[in-house]
């Protein structure tokens, strides 16, 4: 590699990597800074969940076990050479697509939505696609000259919207939007011309009314509720109102851990899943929320750094996309909880209770670490 | 060459990628700034608003009702207290099988099968942790039936609640009144903050009039509740202050005597202490069971009370209006003396009827053939109508009516009970006001004549009559009748006594005039030809009285009243006023018995019973 940036970075690193910890990390293909950021967020998660779940140590243990499992997945993904991953991308995508079809055909109905597939353990195939779509698109663009030609762009659009559409009809609008977003990020990072971007933005604006037409009633209600939550304080607006009260009443310093009345007294719905950010805002205040956001930004920043230092198109695009998608998870959830955007079922990454989303995210971080730690091998 | 171009492409792609990363970083920073701005807006700028919202969400003040004060008689005997009554409460979330539990309660005769549907509906409308009363006022049998099966009924609880209890039942019903659930009107009348937890409020008579004393001060608990309204913990507790015990002027013995004597009749007895206006007995019959009403009557039971032809809910003592009949004669006699129309010595011939000059209409005396020559004493003693016909004519309605009003007739006495009737003391002006047609507005001289014996338009309440009797006994001194003797602080036991309220006295200072009238009334009881001599002879002390018989049904000019031919409800009302002892009267009584026919025979014995119960004379050995 004759990239000067890369040379400088590896040169400075080699001088630092001396201690035992560094050697262990290197042997396990782990990235120290990223790991620190992730562990920080997971710690936040355990504190918030213990409070949100009524201080039940059992629930906490369950979540800790899920974290451990997710960490094993991360460790596993970190060992996989990005080259292998690239070659496996089409198969992963195909598998995800197959499972999605299976869900639509037979899926378990939970909370009025067909998202789950019961294969020994219940899991959502849409989670695979969160990773499958970026993998496939990066694989697609890796061999081609960038910026992508119009033909490639069309292919990218089709390959993105096919699974996104299937997920949307489950219906799981949140995940669907995030998958489309990840496709958009890939193509943006790949250098899609600005006029295409502007044209796409215009098209998206024009498509809004059409989207409104195909939305489910509950989805429309969420949008309307966002505009005026007080119009339905006990129905659809209840979540947003209670969540804003929780966060607002936390103030700068918060009510203190386990002292958040909105959460402890169950005024806050779904406080251990989608609305856990409100619990954090209430109990830890503005300072706690900023601390969590800082950790998230650190993780995203580290991811983008890894992307910038990645050796080839596939890894670059993949690392960038995964990092930015992760950011969007954070943004969509926090903005939703604070009533900035409609309520879409997106958990707060790494913090909300639940295993599937965590495993997927940790797999992504494993890939990021793999990209970073396998870099020299690729270069040679 | 191909390789070189490939490398060059890589370089350009890297550059392109890095520029895109830069743009991305810019976008991400913008978005995260948005999130931080929103956080700041919620947590810093609108902190006060959301903080208040949060507190309002979770803290609820739960009222604790105070314990109602007791009602005591003048000697401290209990007239109304609070008695625990047992009720069965169910907490649905703790009941394993609701259907089965309800069925077993029916099987154990604790619930009626007919109530099940309504109960299920009620259960369905409540939250599962909310306790619901499923049976009230459990009898001892029901209590026992439940107690032995208690382990079979998880989620069910027996709870004692304080209910109002009137140990003497109907005997004091009309003076004590009763309590009942707060109505919408009650909620408007009483301070909602103070009555937040109060379920029962005084509805009538003393319970209503002295509600302010009896109620006490509500306490409250500030409790933290969760989103479902479940109580989580108590933050702060302010204990309620029990209500004050109200001491009535009522003498329980006199009250019971009055009530027993009236048993089975429609009528009223009011006894007053002439020295201060304290009401010693206050009875109206038929009564009702205040315990049953306070516990809550079914709609049907209440309607049957209301529609009862004898009107048990009607307080005759306070609201019943009757012609006073001859009981008015002592006042008319005093008016004659006061205005110099007659004197104690003046004799009038009674030939059995009276006619106005130029008229053939005969105003008959009750005694066919008449009383002969009668003095004022004899006129009162024997209740000579002719004497008073003439006296009334000579006085004229204006002077006579005005003098009657000085005794408190024709106006509220001002007793501390609500709903008092005023009665009527007629006058030409009154007639003009009440009647519409000019023909009916004319005051006829004959109307003055019959007013002299308490007939015609004149109406009095038993309370007014007792007040008038007390006024005669006190020789013109008047006191506003009162029931509330005082109130006792439940903590300190300190009693705050109510002062007697003197009213404008009767303008007659001549002791001899009073003596003459009172002596006449003494004659009624204990004179040689007194109308109530049969009763007066039984009294262990000298006393005064006056009988009265009021027409309900007018007898034609040439007809004779014959009780046996007249329907029971159209027979004459029997009235009696009395006071004792004669020299220093301590009690004045008025008795009215609807359709009792004869004041001296039906009403006088009751007056004596009440006086005896109060004075408790030692029988002469």
Interface residues (C-beta under 8 A of the other chain):
Chain A: X2 X3 X145 X146 X147 X185 X188 X189 X190 X191 X242 X244 X245 X246 X247 X248 X249 X250 X251 X252 X261 X262 X264 X265 X266 X267 X268 X281 X285 X286 X289 X290 X293 X297 X300 X304 X307 X308 X313 X316 X317 X320 X324 X327 X331 X334 X335 X338 X340
Chain B: X7 X9 X13 X14 X16 X17 X18 X20 X21 X24 X25 X28 X31 X32 X34 X35 X36 X38 X39 X40 X42 X43 X44 X46 X47 X49 X50 X51 X53 X54 X55 X57 X58 X224 X225 X226 X227 X228 X232
